[in-house]
Amino acid sequence: MHEITEKINMYFQYPFVWYALIVGVLIALCSSLLGVTLVLKRFSYIGDGLSHVAFGAMAVASVLRLADNMILILPVTIVCAVLLLRTGQNTKIKGDAAIAMISVGALAFGYLLMNIFATGPNLSGDVCTTLFGSTSILTLTHEQVMLCIVLSVLVVALFVVFYHKIFCVTFDETFSRATGMDVECYNLMIAVITAVIIVLAMELVGSLLVSALIIFPALSAMRMFHSFFAVTVCSVVVSVFCAFVGIFVSILGGTPVGSTIVAIDILVFLIAWLIGRRR
């Protein structure tokens, strides 16, 4: 026990550990806020679709050798999020089919480009770390941390200010529209916030595991609580706890950051499921 304590104290002397914890907690906080809304609107799989879009945009940015990949990744992901969330019942391609089509297409297109225009000798390693998360969360710069803080504060502020509007749009769009609420505007806001969260979360858990940050905390909270406010608060607590513990365990044990966080999310969900059954 004494050795573990000394190891913890040693690691906390390094700035990269604090940077990883700050960014990880902020990303978990933001993803859990929108996760409840997306699950209730039956768009929980959109995180997976948008993360594949971000992967394809990142491949294009790498081929173009852009100094900052965010210049291309963020706008492309936002546009696709808007298109997916605005897909209604009157369109020829329904929401789930549109997500699957864009998701698979972007993933295949991105991998094809990375093969044709390989920028490094270890293509398989680059693709694997992008899809399942990499150690980039442990090598964040001060500027990247500040960008994440600014975007996270913006996401949280928008959610708090428009909480009641998001609540109405989540449960009954028809009634909200009948009361004069601009439903399309709030759906657009949800789409943009979701895209920002997906792009940020890719640094933490990778493209294929982003959905876990959105789905598992919300589902865990729903097993224990039933009101929208209680579920949202519980989801935030669960998500932040899992991110903190996951990053901490990853640093101490040398395990992949993204996979460790998702594994703890699953463990917490099983515990919440058992608590819900006992109730």
Salt bridges, closest charged atoms under 4 A:
GLU6 OE2 - HIS2 NE2 2.66
ASP48 OD1 - HIS52 NE2 3.69
GLU173 OE2 - LYS41 NZ 2.70
GLU184 OE1 - ARG86 NH1 3.61
GLU184 OE2 - ARG177 NH2 3.35
